[in-house]
């Protein structure tokens, strides 16, 4: 079983979306965690955006990276430039991946415009997560059999 850590600044939105999708697409073939270099709580709009997709992340918690120092990660994915640039030293032999996604929390406008931004980022993370799992988890499961 592979261990995946998704890192973002506050572990409130992008990393939570990615955690939800990575778990969904991994189909039990990986353990997925998310953390931040700070903790901001799980954003209610992120929860709502995932609920529209039929995925419930309302039970997720906002965790600090230090909580996971003892887990041997196989993959670490940063989903924002700030976390990639400011993450404290995290000892790991994990393969590291980076994909910067726009922070939907910074969206402005009407409530519908803000929701549209959340949906757009959610969909980008969905596409990335599906491909990541296909390339790094499911393909290895198939080749191992």
N, C-alpha and C positions, 0 to 999 in steps of 0.2 A: 504494500500500500504506500503510495507516494504522498508526501506532505507538501502542501502548497501554502505559501504566505503571501497575502496581498497587502501592500503598504501604501498608505496615503498620508496626508498631513494630519487630519483629525479623526480618521476612521469613522466618518459620519455619513458619507454619501457614495463616492466613486468606489472605494474599496468594499463597501457593503454591497453595492450592486454587483461588483465582480465576484465577491464571495458567493452570493446567491446564485449567479449564473454558473460559476465554475462547479459548485456542488451539483447543480441540476444536470449539467452536461456530463459530469464525471460518472454519473450513474453508480455511485458507491465505490468507484475505483481509486479514489483519492480522498484524503482528509484536507479540507480547506479551512484556512484561518484568515482573519484580516486583523490589521492593527494600524495604529498611527504613531507618529512621533509626538502627538498630543492626543487627547481624547475629547471629543465634542458631543458625544451622544449620537444615536442614530437619527438621521434627519427624517421627519415625518413625510416629507415629499418623496424621499427615496423609497420609503415603505409603500406609499400610495402608488408610485410608478411601477414597482414590482408587482403589487397586487393586481394591477391592470393586466399583467402578464400571467396571472395565476400562481405567482410565487410569493410565499409569505416569509418576509424577513423581519417581521415585527418582534420576533424573539431574539434577534441578534443583539449583541452588546458592543459598545465602543471600547476597544482594548488598546493598551499601550504596548509598543513593541517589546519592552522589557519583560512582559508577561510570558513571552515565548522563547526566551533565550535557551532553554533546555531541550527544545524540540528540534530534531535533526531534519531540517527542511531540504527537500529535493529541488524546489523551485521557489524563488522569491520574485514577485512581480510588483514593480512600483507603477502606480497609475496616475502619478502627478509629478511634474518636474521638481516641485518644492521638496517632496519627500525624497526623491532621488538625490538631490543636492544637499539636503540637510539631515539625512538619516544618520544617527550616531553609528559608530562602528558596531556591526552585528556579525559576530564570528559565525561563518557558515561555509560549507563546501557547496552550497546550493548553486544551481545554474540561475543566473539573474537575467530578468527580462524587464524592459521598460517600455511603457506606452503612455504618453501623456494624454489625458482626456480633459476637456474643458470642465471647470468647476461649475456645475449648475446652480450651486448655492449662491453664486454671485450674479445670477440672472436678475434682470430688472424688467419692469413693465407690469402689465396686468397679470392677474392670477393665471389666466389662460396662457399668456405668453411665457410665464415662468414654468408652468406645467409642460408646455411644448419643449422648452429647453431641457427639462428633466427627461422627457421622453426621448429626445434626440440623443442625449448622452447615454441614457439607458440602452438604446438600440445599438450604439457604437460599442458599448461594453459587452453587450450580448454577442455581437459578431466576433469581437476579439476573443471572448471567453470560449465560444464554441470552437473556434479555430485552434486556440491554445490546447484545449482538451483533446481535440482530434489529433493534433501533431505530437503532443507530449505524453498523453495518458492512454488514450484508446488505441493508438497505433502500436504502442509498446505492449499492451495487453494482447493484441492480436498476434504480434510477432513472437510473443512468449509462448503462445499456444501452438 
